[in-house]
Amino acid sequence: MAIPRDFINELVARTDIVDLIDPKVPLKKAGKNHSACCPFHSEKSPSFTVSRDKQFYHCFGCGAHGNVIDFVMEYDRLDFVDAIEELAGQLGLEVPREQGTGKPRDQELSRDLYQLMEEASNFFQNQLRQHTDKQKVLDYLEHRGLSKEVVEHFNIGFAPDGWDGLLSRYRQNQDSQDKLLTAGMVIENDSGKRYDRFRDRLMFPIRDRRGRVIGFGGRVLGEGTPKYLNSPETPIFHKGNELYGLYELKQRHKNPEKVLIVEGYMDVVALAQFDVDYAVASLGTSTTADQFQLLLRSAKEVICCYDGDKAGKAAAWRALETALPLLKPGNQVRFMFLPEGEDPDSLVRKIGKDAFEKMYDEASTLESFLFSNLILIHGTDEGALAKDAISYIEKVQDTILQDVLLKNLAYKLKKNNVLELKRDIFINTNAASNQANNKALKGRGTPLRLAIALLVQHPRLGENLPEQPALKHIQMAGIDLLTLVLDLTRGQVISSAQLLEQFRGDNQFSTLKKLTQWDHQVADENLLQKLKETLVWLNNQYLEQRYQELSMKKNLTKEERLQLSKLISVIKNKA
């Protein structure tokens, strides 16, 4: 499955980068461009610029740059496909799919599954209002202290006891029955008999970021087992990618300051009852990288709430390891441990909202939790502690945040040699990185590099240029890239952002991104002239190379002798 390239190009062309970024990062006009403090690192004076002409952004502080797709991926922490979905949704477009080498997504099936899951949610809500056993459920909700408003906000329902409460609604529709099986709402035994998965349970619909029901969590009303029963993995539900309550949170808080992650559905609902309405649940799993990305996109501060026992500390440590590579400056992750025998539901009822939220002040920061645990492991062995700590700090992708953690570590150890050690590591790492970059940018400062940079930064320069057939015969690193960029810009209006998007996934992508920001020091009025001069120089290189080939060759053909004669004449005239 793949998204058609033409659709991606259209998406980039129709999305204005200034209009996209300004609501999230307020921009100020600065000459031809717009500027702001960079959203990707901490700074006091603006170094983040957005070009409407190029449809590109660049930060001179941290180096972040790209087009509208890159911004959505970086700012909202989405992968490429999700970023396309997000941009398409803003334009009211459906993302098309074309069949590739992999298995295509069955969009029609997905639409049917979403519809069936919404119908199931409505069915469970109706049962809570109409079923003959509804009173026991209402008594249970009252016992748990849940108001009608909270029940309705989370669309809580009731799956009645019996084998076919939901299934019986589709007795006359075999196709819907099959899809209910695919959606995990019914089970088929070895003899082929089908029955409802959820029976005599309080039902919590799980919604995706668009509000579509994708799964359910069911809590037993009595003392039966399992206490919680979740939907299985289905074509539309992957529990490691979702968070219960996130959609409901966003309905109340468009830009929440913090988000609290807990373990269970009832914890989320009970906290909301006490106006702690910014909690989500990880669906009974260890918090995954995808879930942490959702959390960090939702709020700058994430508070991870765990039991205070050994298992809770172990779960917190796994969460820390997951979070480290995802952190950016400004992100705050805290670890809150509950008293023994308490969960968020029971504790908030016992101490109330104010005292519960007061516990945030005592929650461990990510740094303090990291270092305190390593101190417990290594004791007074500062060398081992430093080495281990650095191995964790290196997982952080943001170099600015790495430096902050490193300084924190040095302070903890009351030494400076850890800084020196880390600096040595950075030097070695950066040396290898710079060597790779230099290789990728071979020809720095040459006419070839200048020609590519001019075209990438100003694609309009290539619109009316004639074809350059000689370039394809030059033996020079990077010449293939130049000829491709020339072909892409010739005869069409295209922005820098659209041009760059043609190379996403190609090994030349990072090279071109760097060239979009290279200061070539050519004045605007001289851009076309300078490009033509570089092309003349490159064509002359071909003439020189061809002359060398022919002059050293024996037994020339008649055509080759004629060509050599012309080359000699051209070279003499140039001299």
C-alpha positions in Angstrom: 0.0 0.0 0.0 1.3 3.5 -0.9 0.0 7.0 -1.1 0.1 8.3 -4.7 2.9 10.8 -5.2 0.6 13.1 -7.1 -1.7 13.4 -4.1 1.3 14.2 -1.8 2.4 16.9 -4.2 -1.1 18.3 -4.3 -1.2 18.3 -0.5 2.0 20.2 -0.2 0.9 22.7 -2.9 -2.5 23.4 -1.3 -1.2 23.8 2.3 0.3 27.2 3.0 3.1 26.7 5.5 2.6 30.1 7.2 -1.1 29.4 7.7 -0.3 25.9 9.0 2.4 27.0 11.5 1.0 30.4 12.7 -1.9 29.0 14.9 0.6 26.7 16.7 3.6 29.0 16.8 2.6 32.6 16.4 4.7 34.2 13.7 5.8 37.8 13.1 6.6 39.3 9.7 10.3 39.8 9.2 11.0 41.1 5.8 10.1 38.5 3.2 9.8 35.8 5.8 8.1 35.2 9.2 9.9 34.5 12.4 9.3 33.1 15.9 11.1 31.4 18.8 11.7 27.9 17.7 9.2 25.3 18.9 11.8 22.5 18.8 14.3 23.9 21.3 14.4 26.5 24.1 15.5 30.0 23.1 14.9 33.6 24.2 15.4 35.3 20.8 13.7 34.1 17.6 15.8 32.1 15.2 13.0 30.1 13.6 12.0 31.5 10.1 9.2 30.5 7.8 9.4 31.3 4.1 6.1 31.6 2.2 7.9 31.8 -1.1 9.8 28.6 -0.5 7.1 27.0 1.6 9.9 26.0 4.0 10.9 26.6 7.6 14.3 26.7 9.2 15.8 27.2 12.6 19.2 28.8 12.7 19.6 27.6 16.3 18.9 23.9 16.3 18.9 23.3 12.5 15.3 22.0 12.3 14.0 22.6 8.8 11.5 21.2 6.2 8.2 21.6 4.5 4.6 21.3 5.8 4.9 17.5 6.1 8.1 17.8 8.1 6.6 20.3 10.4 3.6 18.2 11.2 5.8 15.1 11.7 8.1 17.0 14.0 5.7 19.3 15.9 2.9 16.7 16.3 5.3 13.8 16.5 3.5 11.8 13.8 5.0 9.4 11.3 4.8 10.2 7.6 1.5 8.5 6.8 -0.2 10.0 9.9 1.1 13.4 8.9 -0.4 13.0 5.4 -3.7 12.0 7.0 -3.6 15.0 9.3 -2.9 17.5 6.5 -5.5 15.8 4.3 -8.1 16.0 7.1 -7.5 19.8 7.4 -8.3 20.2 3.7 -11.3 17.8 3.9 -9.6 15.3 1.6 -9.6 11.5 1.7 -6.2 10.0 1.4 -6.1 7.6 -1.6 -4.2 4.4 -1.6 -2.6 2.6 -4.5 -1.6 -1.1 -4.4 2.2 -1.6 -4.0 4.2 -4.6 -3.1 2.6 -4.9 0.3 -1.0 -5.8 1.2 -3.3 -2.9 0.5 -5.6 -1.6 3.2 -9.2 -2.5 2.7 -10.7 0.9 3.2 -14.3 -0.3 2.6 -13.8 -2.9 5.3 -12.5 -0.4 7.8 -15.4 2.0 7.1 -17.8 -0.9 7.8 -16.0 -1.8 11.0 -16.1 1.8 12.3 -19.8 1.9 11.6 -20.4 -1.5 13.4 -18.4 -0.4 16.4 -20.4 2.9 16.7 -23.6 0.8 16.5 -22.3 -1.5 19.2 -21.5 1.5 21.4 -25.0 2.9 20.9 -26.5 -0.5 21.7 -24.6 -0.7 25.0 -25.7 2.8 26.0 -29.3 1.9 25.2 -29.1 -1.2 27.3 -28.0 0.9 30.2 -31.2 2.9 29.9 -33.6 0.2 28.8 -32.6 -3.3 29.8 -34.5 -5.1 32.5 -31.2 -5.5 34.5 -30.3 -1.8 34.2 -31.0 -1.1 37.9 -28.1 -3.2 39.1 -25.8 -1.3 36.7 -27.1 2.0 37.8 -26.7 1.0 41.5 -23.1 0.0 40.7 -22.4 3.4 39.0 -24.0 5.2 42.0 -21.8 3.1 44.4 -18.7 4.1 42.4 -19.9 7.8 42.7 -20.2 8.4 38.9 -22.6 11.1 37.8 -24.9 10.9 34.9 -22.8 13.6 33.2 -19.6 11.6 33.4 -21.3 8.5 32.2 -22.6 10.3 29.2 -19.3 12.1 28.5 -17.5 8.7 28.2 -20.5 7.0 26.6 -20.4 4.2 29.2 -22.8 1.4 28.5 -23.9 -2.0 29.6 -23.4 -5.4 27.9 -26.3 -7.6 29.2 -25.8 -11.1 30.4 -26.5 -13.7 27.7 -24.7 -15.1 24.7 -26.1 -13.1 21.9 -27.3 -9.7 23.1 -25.4 -7.8 20.4 -25.1 -10.7 17.9 -28.9 -11.2 17.7 -29.3 -7.7 16.2 -27.6 -9.0 13.1 -29.2 -12.5 12.7 -30.4 -11.6 9.2 -27.1 -10.2 8.0 -24.4 -12.7 7.6 -21.9 -10.1 6.3 -22.3 -7.9 9.5 -21.9 -11.0 11.6 -18.6 -11.8 9.9 -17.5 -8.2 10.4 -18.4 -8.3 14.1 -16.1 -11.3 14.3 -13.4 -9.4 12.5 -13.9 -6.4 14.9 -13.5 -8.7 17.9 -17.1 -8.2 19.2 -18.1 -11.8 18.8 -16.2 -15.1 19.3 -16.4 -18.2 17.2 -15.7 -21.6 18.9 -14.3 -24.7 17.3 -17.7 -25.9 16.3 -18.4 -22.7 14.5 -20.9 -21.3 17.0 -20.7 -17.6 17.6 -21.4 -15.6 20.7 -20.9 -12.2 22.2 -17.4 -11.5 23.6 -18.7 -9.0 26.2 -21.4 -10.2 28.6 -22.7 -8.7 31.9 -20.1 -6.0 31.9 -19.8 -2.2 32.2 -18.7 -1.1 28.7 -16.1 1.6 28.0 -15.8 2.5 24.3 -12.3 3.3 23.2 -12.0 6.1 20.6 -9.2 7.0 18.3 -8.0 10.6 17.9 -10.9 11.3 15.4 -13.5 10.1 17.9 -14.2 6.8 16.1 -15.0 3.8 18.3 -12.3 1.2 17.6 -12.6 -1.1 20.6 -14.0 -1.7 24.1 -13.0 -2.3 27.6 -15.5 -4.3 29.7 -15.4 -4.3 33.5 -17.1 -7.1 35.4 -19.9 -5.9 37.7 -19.3 -8.5 40.4 -16.4 -10.5 41.5 -16.0 -12.5 38.3 -12.8 -12.9 36.2 -11.2 -11.4 34.3 -11.9 -8.1 36.1 -11.2 -6.3 32.8 -11.8 -7.7 29.3 -10.4 -5.8 26.4 -11.0 -5.9 22.6 -8.4 -8.0 20.8 -6.2 -6.6 18.1 -8.2 -5.9 14.9 -7.7 -4.1 11.6 -8.8 -0.8 13.3 -7.6 -1.4 16.9 -4.0 -1.7 17.9 -3.9 -1.1 21.7 -0.2 -0.1 21.7 -1.1 2.9 19.5 -4.0 4.2 21.5 -4.9 5.8 24.8 -8.2 5.5 26.5 -9.7 8.8 27.3 -7.5 10.9 25.0 -10.3 11.9 22.7 -12.6 12.8 25.7 -9.7 14.8 27.2 -9.3 16.8 24.0 -13.1 17.5 24.0 -12.6 19.4 27.2 -9.1 20.8 26.8 -7.9 21.7 23.4 -4.4 22.4 24.7 -4.0 20.8 28.1 -1.1 21.9 30.3 -0.6 18.4 31.6 -1.8 14.9 31.0 -1.9 12.1 33.7 -1.4 8.6 32.5 -2.9 5.8 34.7 -3.6 2.1 34.3 -7.4 1.5 34.1 -10.6 2.8 32.5 -12.2 3.3 35.9 -9.3 5.4 37.1 -9.8 7.8 34.2 -13.5 8.0 34.7 -13.3 8.4 38.5 -10.7 11.1 38.2 -12.9 13.0 35.7 -15.7 12.8 38.3 -13.5 14.8 40.7 -12.6 17.3 37.9 -9.2 15.7 37.3 -10.3 15.5 33.7 -7.0 15.2 32.0 -6.2 11.6 32.6 -5.8 8.8 30.1 -5.1 5.0 30.4 -2.6 2.9 28.6 -5.0 0.0 28.0 -3.3 -2.3 30.4 0.1 -2.4 28.7 3.4 -0.9 29.4 3.4 2.5 27.9 4.7 2.2 24.3 6.6 4.7 22.2 3.6 5.4 20.1 1.6 6.1 23.3 4.3 8.4 24.6 4.4 10.3 21.4 0.6 10.9 21.7 1.1 12.1 25.3 4.0 14.5 24.4 2.0 15.8 21.5 -1.0 16.4 23.8 0.8 18.4 26.6 4.2 19.6 27.6 4.0 17.8 31.0 3.3 14.1 31.3 2.7 12.6 34.8 3.0 8.9 34.9 1.1 7.5 37.8 2.1 4.1 39.2 1.7 1.9 42.3 4.5 2.5 44.8 5.5 -1.2 45.0 8.3 -3.0 43.2 6.2 -3.8 40.1 5.2 -0.1 39.9 8.8 1.1 40.0 9.7 -1.5 37.4 6.9 -0.2 35.1 8.0 3.3 35.7 11.6 2.4 34.7 10.3 0.8 31.4 8.3 4.0 30.8 11.5 6.1 31.3 13.4 4.0 28.8 10.6 4.4 26.3 10.4 8.2 26.8 14.1 9.1 26.6 14.5 9.0 22.8 11.3 11.0 22.3 12.0 14.0 24.5 12.5 17.5 23.3 13.5 20.7 25.3 10.4 21.9 27.2 9.0 18.4 27.7 8.4 17.5 31.3 7.9 13.9 32.4 7.2 13.1 36.1 6.7 9.8 37.9 4.1 9.8 40.7 4.0 6.8 43.0 0.8 6.0 45.0 0.7 4.8 48.6 0.5 1.1 49.1 -2.9 -0.4 48.4 -4.2 2.7 46.6 -5.1 3.3 43.0 -6.0 6.7 41.5 -9.7 5.9 41.8 -9.6 5.1 45.5 -7.1 7.8 46.4 -8.9 10.7 44.8 -12.1 9.7 46.7 -10.2 9.5 49.9 -8.2 12.8 49.8 -10.0 14.8 47.2 -8.9 16.7 44.1 -6.7 19.4 45.8 -4.7 16.9 47.8 -4.4 14.6 44.9 -3.0 17.3 42.6 -0.7 18.4 45.4 1.1 15.1 45.0 2.3 16.3 41.6 4.7 18.6 43.4 6.4 15.6 45.1 6.5 13.5 41.9 10.0 12.6 40.6 11.2 14.4 37.5 12.6 12.2 34.8 16.1 13.3 35.7 15.8 12.7 39.4 14.1 9.3 38.8 16.9 8.3 36.4 19.8 9.3 38.7 18.2 8.1 41.9 17.7 4.6 40.5 21.2 4.5 39.1 22.6 5.5 42.5 20.7 2.6 44.0 22.2 0.3 41.5 25.8 1.5 41.6 26.1 2.9 45.1 29.4 4.8 45.5 31.0 3.5 42.3 30.9 6.9 40.5 32.7 5.6 37.4 30.1 2.9 36.8 27.3 5.3 37.6 28.6 7.9 35.2 29.1 5.3 32.4 25.7 3.9 32.9 24.0 7.3 33.1 25.7 8.4 29.9 24.5 5.3 28.1 20.9 6.4 29.0 21.5 10.1 28.2 22.8 9.1 24.7 19.3 7.7 24.0 18.0 11.3 24.0 17.9 12.4 20.4 17.9 16.1 21.1 21.4 17.3 21.7 20.3 20.4 23.7 18.4 18.2 26.1 21.4 15.8 26.3 23.5 18.7 27.5 21.0 19.6 30.2 20.9 16.0 31.5 24.7 15.9 31.4 25.0 19.0 33.4 22.5 17.6 35.9 24.6 14.4 36.1 27.8 16.4 36.7 26.1 18.3 39.5 24.9 15.1 41.1 28.5 13.8 41.0 30.0 17.1 42.1 32.5 16.7 39.3 33.4 18.1 35.9 35.2 15.1 34.5 31.9 13.6 33.4 31.4 16.6 31.2 34.8 16.1 29.7 34.0 12.4 29.1 30.8 13.2 27.5 32.4 15.9 25.4 34.9 13.3 24.1 32.0 11.0 23.2 30.3 13.9 21.4 33.5 14.7 19.5 33.9 11.1 18.3 30.2 10.9 17.4 30.2 14.3 15.7 33.5 13.5 13.8 31.9 10.4 12.3 28.7 12.3 11.5 30.6 15.2 10.0 32.6 12.8 7.9 29.4 11.2 6.6 27.9 14.6 5.9 31.0 15.8 4.1 30.9 12.7 1.9 27.3 13.3 1.1 28.0 16.9 0.3 31.1 16.2 -1.8 31.9 19.2 -4.0 31.1 21.8 -1.3 31.6 25.2 -2.8 31.9 23.9 -6.4 29.8 25.0 -9.3 28.0 21.7 -9.1 26.9 22.2 -5.5 26.0 25.8 -6.3 23.8 24.8 -9.2 21.9 22.2 -7.1 21.5 24.7 -4.2 20.2 27.4 -6.5 17.6 25.1 -8.1 16.4 23.7 -4.8 16.1 27.1 -3.2 14.6 28.8 -6.3 13.0 26.1 -8.5 11.6 28.8 -10.8 15.1 29.2 -12.2 14.8 25.9 -14.0 11.4 26.5 -15.6 12.6 27.8 -18.9 16.1 26.3 -19.1 16.8 24.1 -22.1 17.7 20.5 -21.7 21.4 19.8 -20.9 22.2 16.5 -22.6 25.9 16.8 -22.1 25.6 16.7 -18.3 24.5 13.1 -18.4 27.9 12.1 -19.8 30.0 13.9 -17.2 31.9 11.6 -14.8 31.4 13.6 -11.6 30.0 12.8 -8.2 26.6 14.4 -7.8 25.9 15.1 -11.5 23.0 12.6 -11.6 21.3 14.6 -8.8 21.7 17.8 -10.7 20.2 16.4 -13.9 17.3 15.0 -12.0 16.6 18.4 -10.3 16.8 20.1 -13.6 14.3 17.7 -15.1 11.9 18.2 -12.2 12.0 22.0 -12.4 11.9 22.3 -16.1 8.5 23.4 -17.6 6.5 23.6 -14.4 5.9 25.8 -11.4 7.0 24.1 -8.3 8.0 25.2 -4.8 11.1 24.3 -2.8 8.9 22.2 -0.5 7.3 20.3 -3.4 10.6 19.7 -5.0 12.2 18.4 -1.8 9.1 16.1 -1.2 10.0 14.3 -4.4 13.1 12.9 -2.7 11.6 11.8 0.7 12.9 8.3 1.3 15.8 8.7 -1.1 19.4 8.7 0.1 19.7 12.2 -1.4 17.0 13.6 0.8 19.2 14.8 3.7 21.7 16.3 1.3 19.0 18.4 -0.4 17.6 19.5 2.9 21.0 20.8 3.8 21.3 22.6 0.5 18.0 24.4 1.0 19.6 26.3 3.9 23.1 26.7 2.4 24.1 30.4 2.2 25.3 30.6 -1.4 25.8 34.4 -1.1 24.3 35.1 -4.6 22.2 38.2 -4.8 18.6 37.7 -5.9 19.1 39.7 -9.1 22.0 37.5 -10.1 20.5 34.1 -9.4 19.6 33.1 -13.0 22.9 34.4 -14.4 24.9 32.5 -11.8 23.0 29.3 -12.5 23.7 29.7 -16.2 27.4 30.3 -15.5 27.6 27.0 -13.5 25.9 25.1 -16.3 28.3 26.6 -18.8 31.2 25.5 -16.6 29.8 22.0 -16.3 29.3 21.7 -20.1 32.9 22.8 -20.5 33.8 20.0 -18.2 32.1 17.6 -20.5 34.0 19.0 -23.5 37.3 18.6 -21.7 36.5 15.1 -20.7 35.4 14.1 -24.2 38.5 15.7 -25.7 40.7 13.6 -23.3 38.8 10.5 -24.2 39.1 11.0 -28.0 42.7 12.3 -28.0 43.9 9.1 -26.2 41.8 6.7 -28.3 43.4 4.9 -31.2 41.6 4.0 -34.5 39.0 6.8 -34.3 35.9 6.4 -36.5 35.1 9.1 -39.0 32.4 10.5 -36.8 34.8 10.6 -33.8 37.5 12.3 -35.8 35.0 15.0 -36.8 33.9 15.4 -33.2 37.6 15.7 -32.0 38.2 18.4 -34.6 35.3 20.4 -33.5 36.4 20.0 -29.8 39.9 21.3 -30.6 38.4 24.3 -32.4 36.1 25.1 -29.4 38.9 24.7 -26.9 41.2 26.9 -28.9 38.6 29.6 -29.2 38.0 29.4 -25.4 41.7 29.9 -24.9 
